[in-house]
C-alpha cells in the first residue's frame, strides 16, 4: 500500500469513499444529506493537508491532518480518516493511522487529539487504543445514531 498527498485529480475518486460514510451517519457528526461538493470542501479545506492510500492505482482510503486549534493549541494535530467500504479489514485504516502519526511529527505537531470519536465505532476505538491513544474525556450521549440511539463521544489523545 502506498500513501501519498492528495493531488487535484484525486478529487474525482474521493466521493466514492466519503459519501457512503457520510450517508451512513454512523461515525461522523456530519449532515448525512450533505452534497458531494460540500463533502469535498469539508475534507479538503484550506486548513487541512490531505492524503490517500492506494493499492494498484486504486484509492482505498483518505485522511487529513490539521491543527486541532489555533494559537496556543496549534501544536496538537487533529485528523479524520475514511476507508472505502469494500476495503474494510484490509489494514487500510491502520496504515493511514500509522502514516498520519509519522506525518504529524514531520509537520511539527507534538500530540494528536481526536475530539469526537463515536463510542459505537468500536473498530476505530480499538485501533486508536492499540496505537497508544488514551480516552481523556467522554461526552455522554453526544452522538445520535441513525437508529435514534444516543451514544457517547470520546476525546482521545496521544503525545507524538
C-alpha positions as semicolon CSV with decimal commas, in nm:
position;residue;x (nm);y (nm);z (nm)
1;X;0,000;0,000;0,000
2;X;0,123;0,347;-0,088
3;X;0,018;0,662;0,098
4;X;0,072;0,999;-0,066
5;X;-0,054;1,356;-0,067
6;X;-0,385;1,422;-0,239
7;X;-0,350;1,554;-0,592
8;X;-0,621;1,761;-0,765
9;X;-0,715;1,473;-0,996
10;X;-0,785;1,254;-0,688
11;X;-1,091;1,464;-0,610
12;X;-1,296;1,267;-0,862
13;X;-1,232;0,943;-0,668
14;X;-1,289;1,077;-0,316
15;X;-1,671;1,095;-0,318
16;X;-1,686;0,715;-0,363
17;X;-1,518;0,690;-0,021
18;X;-1,661;0,995;0,155
19;X;-2,027;0,977;0,059
20;X;-2,111;0,623;0,182
21;X;-1,954;0,700;0,521
22;X;-2,132;1,035;0,548
23;X;-2,466;0,895;0,426
24;X;-2,448;0,606;0,675
25;X;-2,436;0,859;0,959
26;X;-2,268;0,613;1,198
27;X;-1,923;0,759;1,259
28;X;-1,904;1,130;1,168
29;X;-2,107;1,419;1,306
30;X;-2,176;1,544;0,954
31;X;-2,511;1,602;0,786
32;X;-2,591;1,275;0,605
33;X;-2,768;1,479;0,337
34;X;-2,470;1,698;0,254
35;X;-2,380;1,728;-0,114
36;X;-2,068;1,580;-0,272
37;X;-1,938;1,932;-0,325
38;X;-1,986;2,016;0,044
39;X;-1,820;1,689;0,148
40;X;-1,518;1,755;-0,073
41;X;-1,496;2,114;0,052
42;X;-1,504;1,988;0,412
43;X;-1,248;1,712;0,355
44;X;-1,004;1,919;0,153
45;X;-1,045;2,260;0,314
46;X;-0,755;2,505;0,321
47;X;-0,688;2,424;0,688
48;X;-0,621;2,058;0,607
49;X;-0,341;1,857;0,449
50;X;-0,489;1,554;0,274
51;X;-0,357;1,209;0,188
52;X;-0,478;0,899;0,006
53;X;-0,393;0,533;0,049
54;X;-0,377;0,342;-0,275
55;X;-0,303;-0,008;-0,391
56;X;-0,252;-0,098;-0,757
57;X;-0,356;0,254;-0,855
58;X;-0,690;0,239;-0,669
59;X;-0,762;0,480;-0,385
60;X;-0,877;0,275;-0,084
61;X;-0,879;0,541;0,184
62;X;-0,814;0,902;0,265
63;X;-0,721;1,108;0,567
64;X;-0,646;1,467;0,654
65;X;-0,430;1,638;0,914
66;X;-0,480;1,983;1,060
67;X;-0,412;2,178;1,374
68;X;-0,668;2,090;1,638
69;X;-0,691;2,452;1,749
70;X;-0,538;2,784;1,654
71;X;-0,285;2,984;1,854
72;X;-0,175;2,810;2,173
73;X;-0,334;2,482;2,062
74;X;-0,174;2,470;1,717
75;X;0,095;2,222;1,825
76;X;-0,171;1,949;1,863
77;X;-0,283;1,775;1,544
78;X;-0,631;1,657;1,460
79;X;-0,717;1,414;1,182
80;X;-1,004;1,243;1,005
81;X;-0,995;0,908;0,825
82;X;-1,225;0,725;0,585
83;X;-1,180;0,391;0,413
84;X;-1,363;0,257;0,106
85;X;-1,649;0,028;0,207
86;X;-1,501;-0,271;0,026
87;X;-1,155;-0,215;0,177
88;X;-1,253;-0,268;0,540
89;X;-1,046;-0,522;0,730
90;X;-0,752;-0,493;0,488
91;X;-0,529;-0,277;0,707
92;X;-0,601;0,046;0,520
93;X;-0,713;0,232;0,832
94;X;-0,414;0,116;1,035
95;X;-0,173;0,208;0,753
96;X;-0,323;0,557;0,729
97;X;-0,320;0,598;1,108
98;X;0,046;0,497;1,136
99;X;0,136;0,722;0,842
100;X;-0,052;1,012;0,999
101;X;0,144;0,984;1,324
102;X;0,474;0,999;1,135
103;X;0,346;1,279;0,911
104;X;0,214;1,482;1,205
105;X;0,554;1,461;1,375
106;X;0,723;1,567;1,049
107;X;0,487;1,865;1,031
108;X;0,596;1,975;1,379
109;X;0,297;1,862;1,582
110;X;0,371;1,739;1,934
111;X;0,050;1,548;2,000
112;X;-0,268;1,430;1,828
113;X;-0,621;1,464;1,957
114;X;-0,950;1,329;1,829
115;X;-1,233;1,544;1,958
116;X;-1,532;1,326;1,873
117;X;-1,475;0,951;1,838
118;X;-1,817;0,785;1,832
119;X;-1,801;0,517;2,101
120;X;-2,002;0,267;1,895
121;X;-1,732;0,286;1,625
122;X;-1,552;0,004;1,804
123;X;-1,303;-0,065;1,522
124;X;-1,176;0,292;1,542
125;X;-1,167;0,293;1,923
126;X;-0,968;-0,033;1,927
127;X;-0,726;0,099;1,664
128;X;-0,661;0,425;1,849
129;X;-0,609;0,238;2,175
130;X;-0,368;-0,004;2,003
131;X;-0,173;0,296;1,873
132;X;-0,134;0,444;2,220
133;X;-0,426;0,688;2,236
134;X;-0,592;0,734;2,572
135;X;-0,952;0,838;2,627
136;X;-0,917;1,165;2,814
137;X;-1,283;1,259;2,811
138;X;-1,629;1,125;2,744
139;X;-1,926;1,333;2,633
140;X;-2,230;1,129;2,736
141;X;-2,490;1,073;2,464
142;X;-2,332;1,334;2,234
143;X;-2,390;1,138;1,912
144;X;-2,729;1,022;1,788
145;X;-2,702;0,725;1,555
146;X;-2,946;0,688;1,264
147;X;-3,145;0,435;1,472
148;X;-3,204;0,710;1,730
149;X;-2,977;0,561;1,996
150;X;-2,758;0,818;2,167
151;X;-2,401;0,705;2,230
152;X;-2,102;0,870;2,389
153;X;-1,838;1,068;2,204
154;X;-1,482;1,010;2,320
155;X;-1,197;1,258;2,329
156;X;-0,878;1,063;2,257
157;X;-0,523;1,191;2,289
158;X;-0,167;1,083;2,230
159;X;0,167;1,261;2,254
160;X;0,387;1,228;1,948
